[in-house]
């Protein structure tokens, strides 16, 4: 709820997606939503008389795993340049066209959470050949997480929740390439925030209201 409030996700039609270690997706609704298929849980929002359809699944931890296990040269170069190693991964992924020349990734490195809810699911790289290289694998991870966002949006809309736009936060939102991939896959505008600590901002806003510093959100 703090992250949603920090990015202004306080009314229907907007969802927030937080690509940190996990991928958290939150949609604000005015009445409780009960998904008979068990795909989308619903919780209280941080605002009065509102609720949020809120899911988690594996997110940025997949790219971090790939970086730590297979990108030692990029990490060494980033350390030498005093740069962000993820920026170097972005530069690699930008070399590859959408679709990664047929390489597909399933990001279920800790089972599949929403909407599949299959704890036994495993991660998969499928369709790679001798023509694929590290840049393809990096971009395929980004595309896999983008499709996870899309699948959850599809569930929301199946439950009657319209999604006009996406507001992005978390470490993954720093990547312009990744945000563009999410926009292309979901066919919705993705807005990133000037304040990178939107969840902390939301927590401070709630504390301010609770202590009477502000009359309301």
N, C-alpha and C positions, 0 to 999 in steps of 0.2 A: 504493500500500500504506500509506503514512503516513496519508493521509486516512481510509482504512478502519479502521486501528488506532485513530486518534484519536477515532472515533465508536463504537468497540466492535464493529465489523463483523469478528468473529474466529471466527464459527461459522456453519454453514449455516442458511438461513432468513431471514437479514438481508441486505439490500443497502444500500449507501451510494450516494447520488447527490450529486454536486458540481456545482452550477450556478454555475460561474465563467464565464470567457469561453467555455470549452467546457463541454459536459455530459459528465461522467465517471460511469459506472455500474460498480459493483464488487460481485460476489457471491462470497462465500467458499465454496470447495468442498474436500472432503477428498481428491479424486483428480483428475487432469487430465481436462479435458473437451475433446473434439475434435469440433467442429461440421463435419460433412461438407459443409454448405452454405456454410461460410465466413462466417457471420454474426457469430460470437462468438469472439474470440481468448481464449486462456487463458495466464496467466503464473504465475510463482512469487509467492506471498504473502510478506509480511514475517515470517511466523511459520513455525516448523519444520513440515514435512510437511503444509503446506496450500497451496492454489492459489487463484487468483482469476480468474473470468471477468470481463474488464475491457474496456469499450468507451468510445469517445469520439465525440462529434458536436457540431455547433454548439449553443451554449447561450446564456448571458447576453450574448454579443457581439451577438446579434440585437436584443435590447432596447436595448443600448447604441447600436447603429447607428441605430435608430429615434429614440432620444432625441437623439442628436447631430445628426441630419439634419432632424428635424421638430418638436422640442420645445424650441426656443430660449426661448420665453416661460416654460415651466416651469423651465428652467435659470436664467434670469434671476431669477425669483421665488425659487427655492431659494437663490440667492446672496444676495439681499436679506434673506431670512429666516434665513440661515445654517442652512439645512435640507438634507436629502438629497433631491436631485431625484427619485430613484427612489420616495421616499415619495409625492411628488406624482403620479407616474405611477400608483402603486397607487390613489390616491384617484380618479383618472380612470377606471381600469379597473373599480373597484367600482360604478360607475354602470351598468354593462352586464350583462345577464343571461348565464348560461352559454350558450355557443353563439354569442354575439356577433351574434344576429339573422341568422344565416346566413353570416357572414363567416368564412372559413377561411384559415389561413396555413400555408404549407410553409416551414420555416425553413432551407432549404438555400442559404444565402448564400455558402458556400464548398464547394459540392458536398455530397453526402449521404454521411455515414459510416455507422457501424453503426445498424441492421442492413442498410440498403439497399446501402451500398458502391458508390455511383455518383458518381464525381468530376465528372461533367458535369451533375448535377442543379442546378436553379436555384430560387431563392426565388420564392414565389407568394403574392399576396393574391387570393382568389377569392370571388366572391359579394357584393361590396360594391355598394351603390346610393346614391342621393342621401340616403337616410335614415341612412347610417352616418357617424360622425364619428371624431375622433382617439381617444376612449376605446375604441371598438370595435377599432381597429387595435392598441392597446396590449394589450388583453385577448386578442386573437387570437394574439399572439406568445406570451403566457404559456400559453395553451391548447396551442399548437403544440409547445412544449417539453415540456409535461406528456404529450402523446401520444407524443413521442419516448421518454420514460421508459417509458410503457406498452408500446410496441412492443418495446423491449428486454427488458422483463419477460416478455412473451409468448414471446420467443425462449428466454430462460432456462428457462421452464417447459416449452417444447417439448423442451428438452435434459434434462428431468428434475430441474431445480433449482427447488425450492419457494421462494416468496418470501412471507414472512408480514408483514414490515414494512419500511419505508424509513427510513433515517436520513440526514438532509439536512445538507449543509454548503456552504460557499461563499457568495458575496455574495447569490445568489438566495434562500438560506434565510432571509435577514432579512425577506423579504416574507411576512407571514402569509397574504395573499391568494394568492400564488403557491403556497405550501405547501398551502393548502386545495384549490386547483385540482388539484394533483398527486394529493392524496389522493382527490378525487372521481373523477378520470379513471382512476386505477389501482385504485380500490376497496381501498386498503390504508392503514393508519395511517402518517402521515409525522411523524417526530419531528425537531425541530430541537434544536441543541446550545446550551448556555449559553456554552461557549467557542467563539467565532467562528473561531478559528484552529486548528481540529481537526487539519489536516494538520501544522502545526508541532508540536502536542502529540504526535501520533503519531511524528514524527521524534525528538522529545526522549525519548519512551518507548523507542524502539528504541536510541538512543544510550546511554540509561541501562542497558539490559540488556547491550549490547555491552561497556560499560566496567566492568560488575560492580557498578554502584550498586544495581540491582534484580536479584533472582534470575531473574525471568521477567516476561512481560507480564501 
